[in-house]
């Protein structure tokens, strides 16, 4: 016997960045319909229900879909698979309006009761239901095409037709939407304009405008209604855009018209940011400020993978966790979750020139103009201007920034204190761009008179005297003296017995005391920057592991960082994170037992609040140094990838952190990281006996 349960949608990752950026809708892929999604609602358990135009009803628990369809052999199935509307009432009962009638979902037995609508001739063939709403006295109001509005007693489920006061024949009227406002007014949207329900009958709306006259511009074909947070009523029309009705004073209304589109406005909602969101037929998604100012028209763009997937958006819904759901005509469902896409990004997009040339980012640095120089594995360097979001590819010989960069595989970048750029490459030596010049100079083994002994350059740093320290992946430590303009190799001098791993330097760090730290595949070493003949690099391999009780944990050091308190943070390849506190001369290790989600610590940064951020092999981790607690982030939080490249990081003057991964750059604004206070709801979705689902409360199941 087994119990199956679900935690709906809320991930264990609980942080997101606040921003006023565009909405990016993520496709809900699994079992997603290609038929129009006409209605989306959420029940009290957090389940999302989606009604479709021909393939029934879908229940989504954040992981799986359950589909309900009409089955003529099953009397408790849906009355029709073509669904037009749905509604959750104040008692959490779920009502469905279909092509042929009204259904009520029975949660106990996971089936549907058909509600018989009475009081009108010609109902034996079914009634097309487009609107459902609770009325003034708790009754259920059901709007139909060509049969008016019905009143259903929620207890007895008995129904009756509501008198319709109009010079137009009821058989010609399409009731498209019903809305009960906060003031208790019940508005009825039809193809012949706006009506109201007074508790007895439905009659034409008498909206008195500011000059004391009855509004005459509401006799339009109205598709949908919505009330915003300020109590204004928005009307979505067939071909006249949006109309906003706002109670102004003394029962007089102010009416504004916004002709944003000539296409049908099919759905309206309001985001938690106050924006009005409108789905249209063939004209995309419109987002407006509450005063009607257009913010953006989202449209399908085949060259933009982040665009909406269709210009026909039939339904828009904002759930209890502030996510925005959109139902497309033929592309399923998309959802925008500000807590999912926590991080901004710069990525490589197919067929888009203004994107990274290649995805794998191996170095990030910034010039004095604030432009990001992004090193790529196979793509040279791209220069990103955040002001206009433009990208210049230095591999392009016609680029306007710098030429003569002939290497494609960039392995590290560094701007020195004078504004000169140093570029390490995997097999082409160093490319050097002096400040205020536009031509790279290439230094290699062949043109430095023995100064460089390797063309595989991984890292740079600078000491207080302006000496540039260089780490290669074959022959270890080098330096460059700007005064003499000479390179010097040092490995044979600083090691007693040189072994191959001494030459494999992943990271160089010159700390605040001008001590040079070397992260190599053979462990951690340090040496004073003013070392002389006979001075040797000090191995810290044994010291690092001395307090652990283990002879050796890991000797591959791939990242190093000194924080604002002069703590040295040491990243390993496969062994987690190590901290060295110089004031106490102790090493402390962090790993799985501490909540760290990374085995490999590829890159390290500190934010303005003193937290340590780590890019690794399983996303990004944040260490609260005071509490010694970790928060881990991965692709489910909006990261482009879970694998981050060695030491491809940068922190700008405003405190934004940049991490380079195999799929691009993610940026993090720690100051605007917000907490998701929504606790996940746990409930049972199935009960299985001998691996077969059984229905409770059925006697033959003996449960």
C-alpha positions in Angstrom: 0.0 0.0 0.0 1.4 3.5 -0.9 0.4 7.1 -0.5 1.2 9.6 -3.2 1.4 13.2 -2.2 2.6 16.5 -3.7 4.0 19.8 -2.7 2.5 22.3 -5.1 4.9 24.4 -7.2 6.7 26.2 -4.5 10.3 25.1 -4.8 12.8 24.9 -1.9 14.6 27.8 -3.4 13.2 30.9 -1.7 14.9 34.0 -3.1 14.2 36.3 -6.0 15.3 39.6 -7.3 12.9 42.5 -7.3 12.9 44.4 -10.6 10.7 46.3 -13.0 11.9 44.2 -15.9 9.9 42.6 -18.7 7.8 39.5 -18.0 9.4 36.3 -19.3 7.0 33.5 -19.7 8.3 29.9 -19.2 6.5 27.2 -21.1 4.8 24.5 -19.1 6.0 21.6 -21.3 4.7 18.3 -19.9 1.5 17.2 -21.5 0.7 20.7 -22.4 -2.1 21.1 -24.9 -1.8 22.7 -28.3 -5.5 23.7 -28.3 -6.7 27.1 -27.0 -6.6 27.5 -23.2 -9.7 29.5 -22.6 -9.8 29.7 -18.8 -7.3 29.3 -15.9 -8.2 29.3 -12.2 -6.7 28.2 -8.9 -8.4 26.3 -6.1 -7.8 26.6 -2.4 -5.2 23.8 -2.5 -3.1 25.7 -5.0 -4.0 23.4 -7.9 -4.2 25.2 -11.3 -7.1 24.2 -13.5 -7.0 24.9 -17.3 -10.0 24.7 -19.5 -9.3 24.1 -23.2 -11.1 24.5 -26.4 -11.8 20.9 -27.3 -9.5 18.6 -25.2 -11.1 19.0 -21.9 -9.9 20.2 -18.5 -6.4 19.9 -17.1 -5.4 19.9 -13.5 -1.8 20.9 -12.8 -0.1 20.3 -9.4 3.3 21.8 -10.4 4.7 18.5 -11.5 2.0 16.4 -13.3 -1.1 17.0 -15.4 -4.4 15.2 -14.9 -6.8 15.4 -17.9 -10.6 15.2 -17.7 -12.6 14.8 -20.9 -16.1 14.0 -22.0 -16.7 10.3 -22.1 -20.2 9.4 -23.4 -20.0 6.0 -21.7 -19.3 7.7 -18.3 -22.2 9.7 -17.0 -20.0 11.4 -14.4 -17.5 12.8 -16.9 -17.5 16.3 -18.3 -20.6 17.3 -20.2 -18.3 18.5 -23.0 -14.6 18.7 -23.7 -15.0 22.2 -25.2 -14.7 24.5 -22.1 -15.4 28.2 -22.2 -15.1 29.3 -18.6 -14.6 28.1 -15.0 -15.1 29.5 -11.5 -14.1 28.8 -7.9 -16.8 30.0 -5.5 -16.4 31.2 -1.9 -16.9 27.6 -0.7 -14.1 26.4 -3.0 -16.5 24.6 -5.3 -15.3 24.3 -8.8 -17.8 25.1 -11.6 -17.1 24.6 -15.3 -19.0 26.2 -18.2 -18.8 24.0 -21.4 -20.2 24.1 -24.9 -23.3 22.3 -23.7 -23.9 23.1 -20.1 -22.7 23.7 -16.5 -20.7 21.1 -14.5 -19.7 21.0 -10.8 -16.6 19.1 -9.8 -17.0 16.5 -7.1 -13.6 16.3 -5.2 -14.5 13.3 -3.1 -15.0 11.1 -6.2 -12.9 13.1 -8.7 -15.8 13.3 -11.1 -18.4 15.8 -12.3 -22.1 16.5 -11.7 -24.1 18.0 -14.5 -26.3 20.9 -13.4 -29.6 21.0 -15.2 -30.5 24.6 -16.3 -34.3 25.3 -16.5 -36.7 28.0 -17.4 -35.9 28.5 -21.1 -37.3 26.7 -24.2 -34.8 24.8 -26.4 -32.4 23.7 -23.6 -32.7 20.0 -24.4 -29.7 20.2 -26.7 -27.5 22.0 -24.2 -26.5 25.5 -23.4 -23.2 27.2 -24.2 -22.0 28.7 -21.0 -19.5 31.6 -21.1 -19.9 33.3 -17.7 -20.1 32.2 -14.0 -20.2 34.4 -11.0 -21.7 34.5 -7.5 -24.5 37.0 -7.2 -25.7 39.5 -4.7 -27.4 37.0 -2.4 -24.9 34.1 -2.8 -26.7 32.6 -5.7 -24.7 31.4 -8.7 -25.2 33.4 -11.9 -24.6 31.6 -15.1 -24.4 33.5 -18.4 -25.1 31.8 -21.7 -25.1 32.4 -25.4 -28.6 33.0 -26.7 -30.4 31.8 -23.5 -29.7 34.7 -21.1 -28.6 34.4 -17.5 -29.6 31.6 -15.1 -29.8 31.6 -11.3 -28.6 28.4 -9.5 -29.2 27.7 -5.9 -25.8 26.6 -4.6 -27.4 24.2 -2.0 -30.2 22.6 -3.9 -28.6 23.1 -7.4 -32.0 24.1 -8.7 -32.0 26.7 -11.5 -34.2 29.2 -13.0 -34.0 31.7 -15.8 -33.5 35.4 -14.8 -35.8 37.9 -16.6 -33.8 39.9 -19.2 -35.0 43.5 -19.8 -34.0 44.5 -23.3 -35.5 45.5 -26.6 -33.1 42.9 -28.1 -34.3 39.4 -28.3 -32.6 37.1 -25.7 -32.0 34.6 -28.5 -29.6 37.2 -30.1 -27.7 38.1 -26.9 -24.4 36.5 -26.1 -23.5 36.8 -22.4 -19.7 36.8 -22.4 -18.8 37.7 -18.8 -20.4 38.5 -15.4 -18.6 40.5 -12.7 -19.6 41.4 -9.2 -17.8 44.5 -8.1 -16.5 45.4 -4.6 -19.4 47.7 -4.2 -21.9 44.8 -4.9 -22.9 45.8 -8.4 -23.2 42.9 -10.8 -22.2 43.8 -14.4 -23.1 41.6 -17.3 -21.0 41.9 -20.5 -22.8 41.0 -23.8 -22.4 41.4 -27.5 -24.9 44.3 -27.2 -23.2 46.2 -24.5 -23.1 46.4 -20.7 -26.0 45.2 -18.5 -26.5 45.0 -14.8 -28.2 42.5 -12.5 -30.2 44.0 -9.6 -31.1 40.8 -7.8 -34.3 40.3 -9.8 -33.6 41.0 -13.4 -30.9 41.8 -15.9 -31.3 45.3 -17.4 -29.2 47.7 -19.5 -26.5 49.5 -17.4 -27.2 53.0 -16.4 -23.7 54.5 -16.0 -24.0 58.2 -15.1 -21.0 60.1 -16.3 -19.6 63.4 -14.8 -21.9 65.7 -16.8 -25.0 63.8 -15.4 -25.8 62.0 -18.6 -26.0 58.3 -19.2 -23.0 56.9 -20.9 -23.7 56.1 -24.6 -20.4 54.4 -25.5 -21.0 51.2 -23.6 -23.2 49.6 -26.2 -20.3 47.8 -27.7 -19.5 44.1 -28.1 -17.9 43.4 -24.7 -15.8 40.2 -24.4 -14.6 40.4 -20.8 -14.7 42.4 -17.5 -12.2 42.9 -14.8 -12.1 45.0 -11.6 -8.7 46.4 -10.6 -7.3 47.0 -7.1 -8.6 50.6 -7.1 -12.2 49.5 -7.9 -12.1 50.6 -11.6 -14.0 48.3 -14.0 -12.1 47.4 -17.2 -14.1 46.3 -20.3 -12.3 44.3 -23.1 -14.2 44.7 -26.3 -14.4 43.0 -29.7 -12.7 45.7 -31.7 -12.6 48.9 -29.7 -9.8 48.1 -27.3 -10.2 48.8 -23.6 -12.7 50.9 -21.7 -12.1 51.9 -18.0 -15.0 52.9 -15.8 -14.1 54.5 -12.5 -16.5 55.8 -9.8 -15.5 59.4 -9.5 -17.9 61.2 -7.1 -21.6 61.2 -6.1 -22.4 58.0 -8.0 -20.9 59.5 -11.2 -18.4 57.7 -13.3 -15.4 58.7 -15.3 -15.0 56.7 -18.5 -11.7 56.4 -20.4 -11.2 54.6 -23.7 -7.9 53.1 -24.7 -7.8 51.9 -28.3 -4.7 49.7 -27.9 -5.9 47.2 -30.5 -8.6 46.5 -33.1 -8.6 42.8 -32.2 -10.6 41.0 -29.5 -9.6 41.6 -26.0 -10.2 38.1 -24.5 -8.9 38.4 -21.0 -7.8 40.9 -18.4 -5.9 40.6 -15.1 -3.7 42.8 -12.9 -0.2 41.9 -11.7 1.0 42.5 -8.2 3.0 45.4 -9.6 -0.3 47.1 -10.5 0.0 46.6 -14.2 -3.1 45.7 -16.3 -2.4 42.7 -18.4 -4.6 42.0 -21.5 -4.6 39.0 -23.7 -5.9 39.5 -27.3 -6.7 37.5 -30.4 -3.9 37.8 -32.9 -2.4 41.0 -31.3 -0.3 39.6 -28.5 -0.2 40.5 -24.8 -0.6 44.2 -23.8 0.7 45.5 -20.4 -0.5 48.9 -19.3 -0.2 51.0 -16.2 -3.4 51.4 -14.2 -3.8 54.8 -15.7 -3.9 53.3 -19.2 -0.4 54.2 -20.3 0.9 51.4 -22.5 4.1 49.8 -21.2 4.6 47.0 -23.7 3.0 44.9 -26.4 4.4 41.4 -26.1 4.4 39.7 -29.5 5.7 36.5 -30.9 9.2 36.8 -32.4 10.8 33.7 -34.0 14.3 35.2 -33.4 13.6 35.8 -29.7 13.4 32.6 -27.6 12.0 34.6 -24.7 9.1 36.1 -26.6 5.5 34.9 -26.1 4.8 31.8 -28.1 1.7 33.1 -29.9 0.0 36.4 -30.6 -3.4 34.8 -29.6 -3.7 34.8 -25.8 -7.0 33.6 -24.7 -6.6 33.7 -20.9 -4.6 35.6 -18.3 -4.6 34.7 -14.6 -2.6 35.8 -11.5 -2.4 33.1 -8.8 -2.0 33.4 -5.1 1.8 33.2 -5.4 1.8 36.2 -7.7 2.6 34.2 -10.8 1.1 35.3 -14.1 -0.3 32.5 -16.3 -1.2 33.0 -19.9 -3.2 30.5 -22.0 -2.3 30.5 -25.7 -4.5 29.7 -28.7 -2.3 26.9 -29.9 0.9 26.9 -27.8 -0.3 25.6 -24.4 0.4 27.7 -21.3 3.2 30.0 -20.2 3.9 31.3 -16.7 5.9 34.2 -15.4 7.2 33.8 -11.8 9.4 36.6 -10.5 10.8 34.2 -7.9 11.8 31.7 -10.6 13.8 33.9 -12.8 15.8 35.5 -10.0 18.8 36.5 -12.0 19.4 38.6 -15.1 21.6 37.1 -17.8 23.6 37.7 -20.9 23.5 34.7 -23.2 24.2 33.4 -26.7 21.1 33.2 -28.9 20.8 31.5 -32.2 20.5 33.9 -35.2 20.8 36.9 -32.9 24.0 39.0 -33.6 23.4 41.1 -30.5 24.1 38.2 -28.1 27.3 36.4 -27.0 29.2 34.9 -29.9 29.4 31.6 -28.0 27.9 30.5 -24.7 30.8 29.3 -22.5 32.1 32.3 -20.6 35.7 31.9 -19.2 36.5 35.4 -18.0 34.7 38.7 -17.0 36.3 42.1 -16.5 35.2 45.8 -16.7 36.9 48.8 -18.2 36.8 52.4 -16.8 33.7 53.1 -19.0 31.8 50.4 -17.2 31.7 48.0 -20.2 32.0 44.3 -19.5 34.7 42.4 -21.4 33.5 38.8 -21.6 36.0 36.1 -22.5 34.7 33.1 -24.4 35.8 29.6 -24.9 36.2 29.6 -28.7 34.7 33.0 -29.4 37.4 35.4 -28.3 36.1 38.5 -26.4 32.7 40.2 -26.5 32.2 43.7 -25.1 28.9 44.3 -23.5 27.5 47.9 -22.9 24.8 47.7 -20.2 23.6 51.2 -21.1 22.2 50.2 -24.4 22.6 46.4 -24.0 24.8 46.2 -27.1 27.4 43.6 -27.7 30.5 44.0 -29.9 32.4 40.9 -31.0 36.1 41.5 -31.1 36.5 38.5 -33.4 34.8 40.7 -36.0 37.7 42.4 -37.9 35.4 45.4 -38.6 34.6 46.0 -34.9 35.1 49.5 -33.5 36.9 48.7 -30.2 40.0 46.6 -30.7 41.7 44.5 -33.4 44.4 41.9 -33.7 42.9 39.4 -31.2 43.5 36.2 -33.1 43.0 33.7 -30.3 39.6 32.2 -29.8 40.0 30.3 -26.6 40.2 32.9 -23.8 41.1 31.4 -20.3 41.3 34.6 -18.2 41.2 38.4 -18.2 42.4 41.2 -16.0 42.5 45.0 -16.0 45.5 46.3 -14.1 45.6 49.5 -12.0 46.5 51.6 -15.1 43.6 50.4 -17.2 45.6 48.0 -19.4 43.9 44.7 -20.3 45.6 41.3 -20.0 44.1 38.4 -21.7 45.2 34.8 -21.1 44.6 32.2 -23.7 44.6 28.4 -23.8 47.3 28.0 -26.3 48.2 31.4 -27.8 50.0 33.2 -24.9 49.0 36.6 -23.7 47.1 39.3 -25.5 47.8 42.8 -24.1 45.8 45.9 -24.8 47.3 49.1 -23.5 44.9 51.7 -22.2 43.4 54.0 -24.8 44.7 51.9 -27.7 42.8 49.7 -30.1 45.4 47.0 -31.2 46.2 44.0 -29.1 49.9 43.0 -28.6 50.5 39.2 -28.5 53.2 37.8 -26.1 54.3 34.2 -26.5 57.1 31.9 -25.8 58.7 32.8 -29.2 58.9 36.6 -28.7 59.7 37.1 -25.1 63.3 35.8 -25.0 62.5 33.1 -22.5 60.4 35.4 -20.4 57.3 33.3 -21.0 57.8 29.6 -20.9 54.2 28.6 -21.6 51.5 29.8 -24.0 48.7 28.4 -21.7 47.9 31.4 -19.5 45.2 31.0 -16.8 45.4 33.9 -14.3 46.7 37.4 -13.5 47.0 39.7 -10.4 48.9 42.8 -9.5 50.9 43.7 -6.4 51.4 47.1 -4.8 54.5 47.8 -6.8 52.6 47.3 -10.1 54.2 44.0 -10.9 51.8 41.7 -12.9 51.9 38.1 -11.6 50.9 35.5 -14.2 49.8 31.9 -13.7 50.3 29.4 -16.5 49.0 25.9 -16.7 52.2 24.3 -17.8 55.2 26.1 -16.2 53.6 27.9 -13.3 54.4 31.4 -12.0 55.6 34.3 -14.1 55.8 38.0 -13.6 55.9 41.1 -15.8 57.7 44.3 -14.7 56.2 47.3 -16.4 59.3 49.4 -15.8 61.6 47.0 -17.7 58.8 45.5 -19.8 60.2 42.0 -19.2 58.6 38.7 -18.4 60.3 36.4 -15.9 59.6 32.7 -15.1 59.8 31.7 -11.4 58.9 28.1 -10.9 62.4 26.7 -10.9 63.4 29.4 -8.3 60.5 29.0 -5.8 60.2 25.3 -5.6 62.7 22.9 -4.1 61.8 20.0 -6.3 59.6 21.0 -9.2 56.9 18.6 -10.1 54.4 18.9 -12.9 51.5 20.0 -10.7 53.5 23.0 -9.6 53.2 24.2 -13.1 49.4 23.8 -13.3 48.2 27.1 -11.9 44.5 27.8 -11.9 44.5 31.0 -9.8 46.8 33.6 -8.5 45.9 35.9 -5.7 48.0 38.8 -4.4 46.5 39.5 -0.9 46.4 42.8 1.0 49.8 42.0 2.5 51.3 41.5 -0.9 51.6 37.7 -0.3 51.2 35.7 -3.5 48.9 32.7 -3.2 49.0 30.0 -5.9 46.2 27.6 -6.5 47.6 24.6 -8.4 46.5 21.1 -9.2 49.1 20.0 -6.6 47.8 22.1 -3.7 48.0 25.6 -2.2 51.2 27.6 -2.0 52.2 31.1 -0.9 55.2 33.3 -1.1 56.0 36.9 -0.4 56.1 39.1 -3.5 59.6 40.3 -2.7 61.1 36.9 -2.6 64.8 36.6 -3.3 67.3 33.9 -4.3 66.8 31.0 -2.0 63.2 31.9 -0.9 60.8 29.0 -1.5 57.1 28.8 -1.9 55.4 27.5 1.3 53.2 24.5 0.8 50.0 24.6 2.8 48.7 21.2 1.8 49.4 19.6 5.2 48.2 22.6 7.1 44.9 22.8 5.3 44.0 19.3 6.3 45.7 19.2 9.7 42.6 20.0 11.7 40.4 17.5 9.9 42.0 14.3 11.2 42.5 13.2 7.6 45.9 13.1 5.9 44.6 14.5 2.6 41.2 15.6 1.4 41.9 17.2 -1.9 44.9 19.0 -3.5 43.4 20.6 -6.6 42.9 24.3 -5.8 41.0 26.1 -8.5 39.8 29.4 -7.0 41.0 31.9 -4.4 39.5 35.0 -2.9 40.4 37.5 -0.1 37.3 39.1 1.5 36.9 42.5 3.2 38.0 41.0 6.5 41.2 39.6 5.0 39.9 36.0 5.2 41.3 33.8 2.3 38.6 31.6 0.7 39.9 28.5 -1.1 37.9 26.7 -3.7 38.7 23.1 -4.6 37.9 20.8 -7.4 35.7 18.1 -5.7 36.4 18.8 -2.1 34.2 21.8 -1.3 35.2 25.1 0.3 38.0 26.0 2.7 38.5 29.2 4.7 41.8 30.4 6.1 41.7 33.0 8.9 45.1 34.7 9.2 44.3 36.2 12.6 43.9 32.7 14.1 46.0 30.8 11.6 43.3 28.2 11.1 41.7 26.4 8.2 38.0 25.6 8.3 36.2 23.3 5.7 32.7 23.5 4.4 30.8 20.8 2.5 27.6 18.8 2.3 27.3 18.6 6.1 27.1 22.4 6.2 24.5 22.7 3.5 26.9 23.6 0.7 25.4 22.4 -2.6 28.8 22.4 -4.5 31.6 19.9 -4.6 33.7 22.0 -7.0 34.1 25.7 -6.1 35.0 27.2 -9.5 34.7 30.9 -8.5 34.3 33.1 -5.4 33.0 36.6 -4.8 31.9 38.7 -1.8 28.8 41.0 -1.8 28.5 44.4 -0.1 26.9 42.7 2.9 29.8 40.4 3.5 28.1 37.2 2.2 30.3 34.9 0.1 29.0 33.7 -3.3 30.3 30.6 -4.9 29.9 29.4 -8.5 30.4 25.7 -8.8 29.3 22.4 -10.5 25.8 22.6 -9.1 24.7 26.2 -9.5 25.6 29.0 -7.2 25.7 29.0 -3.4 25.5 31.9 -0.9 27.2 31.7 2.4 26.0 33.8 5.3 29.4 34.1 7.0 27.9 35.1 10.4 25.4 32.2 10.6 27.6 29.9 8.6 24.5 28.8 6.6 24.2 28.2 2.9 21.5 28.9 0.3 21.8 27.1 -3.0 20.5 28.2 -6.4 20.3 26.3 -9.7 18.6 26.4 -13.0 15.2 26.2 -11.3 15.9 29.6 -9.9 16.7 31.1 -13.4 20.4 30.3 -13.7 21.4 29.7 -17.3 23.4 26.6 -16.3 24.5 24.7 -13.2 28.1 24.4 -14.3 30.2 27.6 -13.8 33.7 28.2 -15.3 36.8 28.7 -13.2 37.2 32.3 -11.9 34.9 33.8 -14.5 33.5 36.5 -12.1 33.3 40.2 -11.6 31.7 42.6 -9.1 30.8 46.1 -10.3 30.8 49.4 -8.4 27.1 49.1 -7.6 27.5 45.6 -6.0 26.2 43.5 -8.8 27.9 40.1 -9.1 28.6 38.5 -12.4 29.2 34.7 -12.8 30.2 33.1 -16.1 28.9 29.6 -16.9 28.9 27.2 -19.8 25.7 29.0 -21.1 26.5 32.7 -20.6 26.6 35.2 -17.7 24.2 35.4 -14.8 24.1 38.6 -12.7 23.0 38.9 -9.1 21.8 41.9 -7.2 22.1 40.8 -3.6 20.6 44.0 -2.3 17.3 43.3 -4.1 17.1 39.6 -3.2 13.6 39.1 -1.8 12.2 36.2 0.3 9.3 33.9 -0.8 7.1 33.6 2.3 4.7 31.2 0.7 4.7 27.9 2.5 4.2 24.9 0.2 0.9 23.2 0.6 1.0 19.4 1.1 -2.0 17.2 0.2 -2.7 13.7 -1.1 -3.2 13.3 -4.8 -3.6 9.5 -4.9 -4.1 6.4 -2.7 -2.7 3.2 -4.0 -3.3 -0.4 -2.9 -0.9 -3.0 -4.3 0.2 -0.2 -6.7 -3.3 0.4 -8.0 -5.2 3.6 -7.5 -8.3 3.2 -5.4 -11.1 5.6 -4.6 -11.9 6.2 -1.0 -15.4 6.0 0.4 -16.3 3.2 -2.0 -17.4 0.1 0.0 -16.1 -2.5 -2.3 -12.5 -1.2 -1.7 -12.9 -2.1 2.1 -11.1 1.1 3.1 
